[in-house]
Amino acid sequence: MIKSPIAAALGAAVILLAISPQARKTVRNWAVKAAEMALDVTEQAKEAAAGLSKN
């Protein structure tokens, strides 16, 4: 028996992803966007650090 509401929500999400191709496609698109944003932030941090070290 699931005692935690978070565990129940995660279980439902896993079942939804296992059953629904549209849900998998949506999650994949979100993951790609999140990775792109993370890379952009990393690049901005590198540029900022390079700018600080030149001054």
PyMOL Python script that loads the backbone (N, CA, C, O; Angstrom):
from pymol import cmd

cmd.read_pdbstr("""\
ATOM      1  N   MET A   1       0.844  -1.187   0.000  1.00  0.00           N
ATOM      2  CA  MET A   1       0.000   0.000   0.000  1.00  0.00           C
ATOM      3  C   MET A   1       0.880   1.238   0.000  1.00  0.00           C
ATOM      4  O   MET A   1       1.854   1.316   0.748  1.00  0.00           O
ATOM      5  N   ILE A   2       0.535   2.202  -0.839  1.00  0.00           N
ATOM      6  CA  ILE A   2       1.278   3.462  -0.937  1.00  0.00           C
ATOM      7  C   ILE A   2       0.812   4.382   0.184  1.00  0.00           C
ATOM      8  O   ILE A   2      -0.376   4.680   0.308  1.00  0.00           O
ATOM      9  N   LYS A   3       1.767   4.826   0.995  1.00  0.00           N
ATOM     10  CA  LYS A   3       1.426   5.675   2.134  1.00  0.00           C
ATOM     11  C   LYS A   3       1.620   7.156   1.837  1.00  0.00           C
ATOM     12  O   LYS A   3       0.978   7.998   2.465  1.00  0.00           O
ATOM     13  N   SER A   4       2.481   7.485   0.904  1.00  0.00           N
ATOM     14  CA  SER A   4       2.803   8.876   0.610  1.00  0.00           C
ATOM     15  C   SER A   4       2.035   9.361  -0.621  1.00  0.00           C
ATOM     16  O   SER A   4       1.969   8.657  -1.629  1.00  0.00           O
ATOM     17  N   PRO A   5       1.454  10.563  -0.541  1.00  0.00           N
ATOM     18  CA  PRO A   5       0.781  11.092  -1.727  1.00  0.00           C
ATOM     19  C   PRO A   5       1.774  11.390  -2.864  1.00  0.00           C
ATOM     20  O   PRO A   5       1.412  11.331  -4.039  1.00  0.00           O
ATOM     21  N   ILE A   6       3.005  11.704  -2.512  1.00  0.00           N
ATOM     22  CA  ILE A   6       4.021  11.948  -3.537  1.00  0.00           C
ATOM     23  C   ILE A   6       4.328  10.649  -4.278  1.00  0.00           C
ATOM     24  O   ILE A   6       4.464  10.646  -5.501  1.00  0.00           O
ATOM     25  N   ALA A   7       4.435   9.565  -3.547  1.00  0.00           N
ATOM     26  CA  ALA A   7       4.692   8.267  -4.175  1.00  0.00           C
ATOM     27  C   ALA A   7       3.534   7.873  -5.083  1.00  0.00           C
ATOM     28  O   ALA A   7       3.751   7.298  -6.149  1.00  0.00           O
ATOM     29  N   ALA A   8       2.326   8.172  -4.678  1.00  0.00           N
ATOM     30  CA  ALA A   8       1.158   7.864  -5.509  1.00  0.00           C
ATOM     31  C   ALA A   8       1.194   8.689  -6.794  1.00  0.00           C
ATOM     32  O   ALA A   8       0.901   8.170  -7.871  1.00  0.00           O
ATOM     33  N   ALA A   9       1.550   9.961  -6.687  1.00  0.00           N
ATOM     34  CA  ALA A   9       1.625  10.830  -7.862  1.00  0.00           C
ATOM     35  C   ALA A   9       2.727  10.354  -8.803  1.00  0.00           C
ATOM     36  O   ALA A   9       2.534  10.323 -10.018  1.00  0.00           O
ATOM     37  N   LEU A  10       3.880   9.984  -8.248  1.00  0.00           N
ATOM     38  CA  LEU A  10       4.973   9.483  -9.080  1.00  0.00           C
ATOM     39  C   LEU A  10       4.583   8.175  -9.768  1.00  0.00           C
ATOM     40  O   LEU A  10       4.900   7.966 -10.939  1.00  0.00           O
ATOM     41  N   GLY A  11       3.909   7.314  -9.051  1.00  0.00           N
ATOM     42  CA  GLY A  11       3.449   6.061  -9.636  1.00  0.00           C
ATOM     43  C   GLY A  11       2.474   6.301 -10.771  1.00  0.00           C
ATOM     44  O   GLY A  11       2.552   5.645 -11.810  1.00  0.00           O
ATOM     45  N   ALA A  12       1.561   7.233 -10.580  1.00  0.00           N
ATOM     46  CA  ALA A  12       0.596   7.562 -11.639  1.00  0.00           C
ATOM     47  C   ALA A  12       1.312   8.147 -12.853  1.00  0.00           C
ATOM     48  O   ALA A  12       0.951   7.852 -13.993  1.00  0.00           O
ATOM     49  N   ALA A  13       2.330   8.980 -12.610  1.00  0.00           N
ATOM     50  CA  ALA A  13       3.084   9.565 -13.717  1.00  0.00           C
ATOM     51  C   ALA A  13       3.826   8.488 -14.499  1.00  0.00           C
ATOM     52  O   ALA A  13       3.873   8.533 -15.729  1.00  0.00           O
ATOM     53  N   VAL A  14       4.401   7.529 -13.797  1.00  0.00           N
ATOM     54  CA  VAL A  14       5.116   6.442 -14.466  1.00  0.00           C
ATOM     55  C   VAL A  14       4.153   5.618 -15.317  1.00  0.00           C
ATOM     56  O   VAL A  14       4.475   5.261 -16.451  1.00  0.00           O
ATOM     57  N   ILE A  15       2.998   5.322 -14.785  1.00  0.00           N
ATOM     58  CA  ILE A  15       2.006   4.554 -15.542  1.00  0.00           C
ATOM     59  C   ILE A  15       1.543   5.339 -16.763  1.00  0.00           C
ATOM     60  O   ILE A  15       1.396   4.776 -17.848  1.00  0.00           O
ATOM     61  N   LEU A  16       1.314   6.638 -16.586  1.00  0.00           N
ATOM     62  CA  LEU A  16       0.895   7.478 -17.712  1.00  0.00           C
ATOM     63  C   LEU A  16       1.961   7.478 -18.804  1.00  0.00           C
ATOM     64  O   LEU A  16       1.641   7.349 -19.986  1.00  0.00           O
ATOM     65  N   LEU A  17       3.232   7.625 -18.409  1.00  0.00           N
ATOM     66  CA  LEU A  17       4.311   7.635 -19.399  1.00  0.00           C
ATOM     67  C   LEU A  17       4.463   6.284 -20.088  1.00  0.00           C
ATOM     68  O   LEU A  17       4.824   6.216 -21.262  1.00  0.00           O
ATOM     69  N   ALA A  18       4.186   5.215 -19.355  1.00  0.00           N
ATOM     70  CA  ALA A  18       4.289   3.883 -19.941  1.00  0.00           C
ATOM     71  C   ALA A  18       3.180   3.626 -20.951  1.00  0.00           C
ATOM     72  O   ALA A  18       3.370   2.877 -21.910  1.00  0.00           O
ATOM     73  N   ILE A  19       2.031   4.240 -20.740  1.00  0.00           N
ATOM     74  CA  ILE A  19       0.870   3.966 -21.588  1.00  0.00           C
ATOM     75  C   ILE A  19       0.719   4.962 -22.740  1.00  0.00           C
ATOM     76  O   ILE A  19       0.326   4.577 -23.842  1.00  0.00           O
ATOM     77  N   SER A  20       1.026   6.227 -22.498  1.00  0.00           N
ATOM     78  CA  SER A  20       0.689   7.275 -23.455  1.00  0.00           C
ATOM     79  C   SER A  20       1.886   7.752 -24.278  1.00  0.00           C
ATOM     80  O   SER A  20       2.822   8.326 -23.721  1.00  0.00           O
ATOM     81  N   PRO A  21       1.873   7.526 -25.579  1.00  0.00           N
ATOM     82  CA  PRO A  21       2.943   8.052 -26.435  1.00  0.00           C
ATOM     83  C   PRO A  21       2.968   9.585 -26.453  1.00  0.00           C
ATOM     84  O   PRO A  21       4.039  10.185 -26.535  1.00  0.00           O
ATOM     85  N   GLN A  22       1.804  10.213 -26.376  1.00  0.00           N
ATOM     86  CA  GLN A  22       1.743  11.680 -26.371  1.00  0.00           C
ATOM     87  C   GLN A  22       2.392  12.238 -25.111  1.00  0.00           C
ATOM     88  O   GLN A  22       3.077  13.259 -25.168  1.00  0.00           O
ATOM     89  N   ALA A  23       2.183  11.577 -23.973  1.00  0.00           N
ATOM     90  CA  ALA A  23       2.817  12.026 -22.725  1.00  0.00           C
ATOM     91  C   ALA A  23       4.331  11.893 -22.825  1.00  0.00           C
ATOM     92  O   ALA A  23       5.057  12.776 -22.370  1.00  0.00           O
ATOM     93  N   ARG A  24       4.818  10.801 -23.415  1.00  0.00           N
ATOM     94  CA  ARG A  24       6.262  10.623 -23.591  1.00  0.00           C
ATOM     95  C   ARG A  24       6.833  11.715 -24.494  1.00  0.00           C
ATOM     96  O   ARG A  24       7.909  12.248 -24.223  1.00  0.00           O
ATOM     97  N   LYS A  25       6.118  12.043 -25.556  1.00  0.00           N
ATOM     98  CA  LYS A  25       6.576  13.083 -26.480  1.00  0.00           C
ATOM     99  C   LYS A  25       6.646  14.439 -25.763  1.00  0.00           C
ATOM    100  O   LYS A  25       7.604  15.190 -25.946  1.00  0.00           O
ATOM    101  N   THR A  26       5.648  14.742 -24.964  1.00  0.00           N
ATOM    102  CA  THR A  26       5.623  16.008 -24.232  1.00  0.00           C
ATOM    103  C   THR A  26       6.767  16.081 -23.233  1.00  0.00           C
ATOM    104  O   THR A  26       7.453  17.099 -23.144  1.00  0.00           O
ATOM    105  N   VAL A  27       6.973  15.011 -22.486  1.00  0.00           N
ATOM    106  CA  VAL A  27       8.057  14.985 -21.506  1.00  0.00           C
ATOM    107  C   VAL A  27       9.409  15.096 -22.204  1.00  0.00           C
ATOM    108  O   VAL A  27      10.309  15.774 -21.708  1.00  0.00           O
ATOM    109  N   ARG A  28       9.556  14.444 -23.334  1.00  0.00           N
ATOM    110  CA  ARG A  28      10.808  14.526 -24.102  1.00  0.00           C
ATOM    111  C   ARG A  28      11.059  15.960 -24.558  1.00  0.00           C
ATOM    112  O   ARG A  28      12.187  16.445 -24.470  1.00  0.00           O
ATOM    113  N   ASN A  29      10.028  16.643 -25.042  1.00  0.00           N
ATOM    114  CA  ASN A  29      10.180  18.037 -25.461  1.00  0.00           C
ATOM    115  C   ASN A  29      10.572  18.927 -24.289  1.00  0.00           C
ATOM    116  O   ASN A  29      11.435  19.793 -24.435  1.00  0.00           O
ATOM    117  N   TRP A  30       9.953  18.726 -23.131  1.00  0.00           N
ATOM    118  CA  TRP A  30      10.311  19.502 -21.935  1.00  0.00           C
ATOM    119  C   TRP A  30      11.753  19.239 -21.529  1.00  0.00           C
ATOM    120  O   TRP A  30      12.469  20.157 -21.128  1.00  0.00           O
ATOM    121  N   ALA A  31      12.176  17.984 -21.633  1.00  0.00           N
ATOM    122  CA  ALA A  31      13.550  17.637 -21.256  1.00  0.00           C
ATOM    123  C   ALA A  31      14.556  18.305 -22.190  1.00  0.00           C
ATOM    124  O   ALA A  31      15.604  18.773 -21.744  1.00  0.00           O
ATOM    125  N   VAL A  32      14.243  18.349 -23.469  1.00  0.00           N
ATOM    126  CA  VAL A  32      15.132  19.007 -24.428  1.00  0.00           C
ATOM    127  C   VAL A  32      15.215  20.501 -24.136  1.00  0.00           C
ATOM    128  O   VAL A  32      16.301  21.080 -24.166  1.00  0.00           O
ATOM    129  N   LYS A  33      14.083  21.123 -23.854  1.00  0.00           N
ATOM    130  CA  LYS A  33      14.071  22.557 -23.530  1.00  0.00           C
ATOM    131  C   LYS A  33      14.838  22.832 -22.242  1.00  0.00           C
ATOM    132  O   LYS A  33      15.562  23.824 -22.153  1.00  0.00           O
ATOM    133  N   ALA A  34      14.687  21.970 -21.252  1.00  0.00           N
ATOM    134  CA  ALA A  34      15.413  22.146 -19.992  1.00  0.00           C
ATOM    135  C   ALA A  34      16.916  22.010 -20.198  1.00  0.00           C
ATOM    136  O   ALA A  34      17.692  22.769 -19.619  1.00  0.00           O
ATOM    137  N   ALA A  35      17.328  21.056 -21.011  1.00  0.00           N
ATOM    138  CA  ALA A  35      18.750  20.889 -21.297  1.00  0.00           C
ATOM    139  C   ALA A  35      19.287  22.103 -22.047  1.00  0.00           C
ATOM    140  O   ALA A  35      20.394  22.563 -21.768  1.00  0.00           O
ATOM    141  N   GLU A  36      18.516  22.621 -22.989  1.00  0.00           N
ATOM    142  CA  GLU A  36      18.935  23.806 -23.733  1.00  0.00           C
ATOM    143  C   GLU A  36      19.101  25.007 -22.796  1.00  0.00           C
ATOM    144  O   GLU A  36      20.071  25.757 -22.901  1.00  0.00           O
ATOM    145  N   MET A  37      18.152  25.177 -21.888  1.00  0.00           N
ATOM    146  CA  MET A  37      18.245  26.284 -20.938  1.00  0.00           C
ATOM    147  C   MET A  37      19.457  26.130 -20.029  1.00  0.00           C
ATOM    148  O   MET A  37      20.139  27.113 -19.737  1.00  0.00           O
ATOM    149  N   ALA A  38      19.732  24.911 -19.580  1.00  0.00           N
ATOM    150  CA  ALA A  38      20.884  24.669 -18.721  1.00  0.00           C
ATOM    151  C   ALA A  38      22.183  24.985 -19.451  1.00  0.00           C
ATOM    152  O   ALA A  38      23.097  25.569 -18.867  1.00  0.00           O
ATOM    153  N   LEU A  39      22.271  24.608 -20.714  1.00  0.00           N
ATOM    154  CA  LEU A  39      23.465  24.914 -21.502  1.00  0.00           C
ATOM    155  C   LEU A  39      23.612  26.416 -21.720  1.00  0.00           C
ATOM    156  O   LEU A  39      24.726  26.939 -21.682  1.00  0.00           O
ATOM    157  N   ASP A  40      22.507  27.112 -21.946  1.00  0.00           N
ATOM    158  CA  ASP A  40      22.551  28.566 -22.109  1.00  0.00           C
ATOM    159  C   ASP A  40      23.045  29.247 -20.839  1.00  0.00           C
ATOM    160  O   ASP A  40      23.867  30.162 -20.900  1.00  0.00           O
ATOM    161  N   VAL A  41      22.550  28.808 -19.700  1.00  0.00           N
ATOM    162  CA  VAL A  41      22.976  29.391 -18.424  1.00  0.00           C
ATOM    163  C   VAL A  41      24.459  29.122 -18.186  1.00  0.00           C
ATOM    164  O   VAL A  41      25.182  29.997 -17.709  1.00  0.00           O
ATOM    165  N   THR A  42      24.905  27.932 -18.512  1.00  0.00           N
ATOM    166  CA  THR A  42      26.320  27.590 -18.362  1.00  0.00           C
ATOM    167  C   THR A  42      27.183  28.477 -19.241  1.00  0.00           C
ATOM    168  O   THR A  42      28.222  28.973 -18.806  1.00  0.00           O
ATOM    169  N   GLU A  43      26.750  28.674 -20.478  1.00  0.00           N
ATOM    170  CA  GLU A  43      27.499  29.528 -21.402  1.00  0.00           C
ATOM    171  C   GLU A  43      27.545  30.974 -20.904  1.00  0.00           C
ATOM    172  O   GLU A  43      28.586  31.626 -20.996  1.00  0.00           O
ATOM    173  N   GLN A  44      26.439  31.474 -20.383  1.00  0.00           N
ATOM    174  CA  GLN A  44      26.405  32.828 -19.848  1.00  0.00           C
ATOM    175  C   GLN A  44      27.327  32.965 -18.647  1.00  0.00           C
ATOM    176  O   GLN A  44      27.997  33.987 -18.493  1.00  0.00           O
ATOM    177  N   ALA A  45      27.369  31.955 -17.802  1.00  0.00           N
ATOM    178  CA  ALA A  45      28.257  31.994 -16.638  1.00  0.00           C
ATOM    179  C   ALA A  45      29.717  31.993 -17.064  1.00  0.00           C
ATOM    180  O   ALA A  45      30.537  32.703 -16.482  1.00  0.00           O
ATOM    181  N   LYS A  46      30.044  31.198 -18.076  1.00  0.00           N
ATOM    182  CA  LYS A  46      31.428  31.170 -18.582  1.00  0.00           C
ATOM    183  C   LYS A  46      31.815  32.528 -19.151  1.00  0.00           C
ATOM    184  O   LYS A  46      32.915  33.021 -18.897  1.00  0.00           O
ATOM    185  N   GLU A  47      30.910  33.137 -19.924  1.00  0.00           N
ATOM    186  CA  GLU A  47      31.198  34.442 -20.504  1.00  0.00           C
ATOM    187  C   GLU A  47      31.357  35.498 -19.417  1.00  0.00           C
ATOM    188  O   GLU A  47      32.237  36.354 -19.510  1.00  0.00           O
ATOM    189  N   ALA A  48      30.521  35.445 -18.397  1.00  0.00           N
ATOM    190  CA  ALA A  48      30.631  36.406 -17.299  1.00  0.00           C
ATOM    191  C   ALA A  48      31.941  36.235 -16.547  1.00  0.00           C
ATOM    192  O   ALA A  48      32.588  37.216 -16.183  1.00  0.00           O
ATOM    193  N   ALA A  49      32.327  34.992 -16.316  1.00  0.00           N
ATOM    194  CA  ALA A  49      33.585  34.727 -15.611  1.00  0.00           C
ATOM    195  C   ALA A  49      34.763  35.172 -16.458  1.00  0.00           C
ATOM    196  O   ALA A  49      35.736  35.698 -15.919  1.00  0.00           O
ATOM    197  N   ALA A  50      34.704  34.979 -17.753  1.00  0.00           N
ATOM    198  CA  ALA A  50      35.786  35.418 -18.634  1.00  0.00           C
ATOM    199  C   ALA A  50      35.886  36.930 -18.642  1.00  0.00           C
ATOM    200  O   ALA A  50      36.984  37.484 -18.674  1.00  0.00           O
ATOM    201  N   GLY A  51      34.746  37.597 -18.615  1.00  0.00           N
ATOM    202  CA  GLY A  51      34.722  39.065 -18.583  1.00  0.00           C
ATOM    203  C   GLY A  51      35.306  39.607 -17.290  1.00  0.00           C
ATOM    204  O   GLY A  51      35.979  40.638 -17.303  1.00  0.00           O
ATOM    205  N   LEU A  52      35.061  38.928 -16.171  1.00  0.00           N
ATOM    206  CA  LEU A  52      35.588  39.368 -14.882  1.00  0.00           C
ATOM    207  C   LEU A  52      37.092  39.161 -14.807  1.00  0.00           C
ATOM    208  O   LEU A  52      37.804  39.972 -14.213  1.00  0.00           O
ATOM    209  N   SER A  53      37.572  38.098 -15.397  1.00  0.00           N
ATOM    210  CA  SER A  53      39.011  37.808 -15.301  1.00  0.00           C
ATOM    211  C   SER A  53      39.835  38.734 -16.198  1.00  0.00           C
ATOM    212  O   SER A  53      41.026  38.923 -15.947  1.00  0.00           O
ATOM    213  N   LYS A  54      39.225  39.318 -17.244  1.00  0.00           N
ATOM    214  CA  LYS A  54      39.937  40.241 -18.127  1.00  0.00           C
ATOM    215  C   LYS A  54      40.110  41.611 -17.486  1.00  0.00           C
ATOM    216  O   LYS A  54      41.043  42.341 -17.820  1.00  0.00           O
ATOM    217  N   ASN A  55      39.222  41.962 -16.574  1.00  0.00           N
ATOM    218  CA  ASN A  55      39.267  43.307 -15.957  1.00  0.00           C
ATOM    219  C   ASN A  55      40.199  43.355 -14.821  1.00  0.00           C
ATOM    220  O   ASN A  55      40.355  44.403 -14.194  1.00  0.00           O
TER     221      ASN A  55
END
""", "prot")
cmd.dss("prot")
cmd.show_as("cartoon", "prot")
cmd.util.cbc("prot")
cmd.orient("prot")
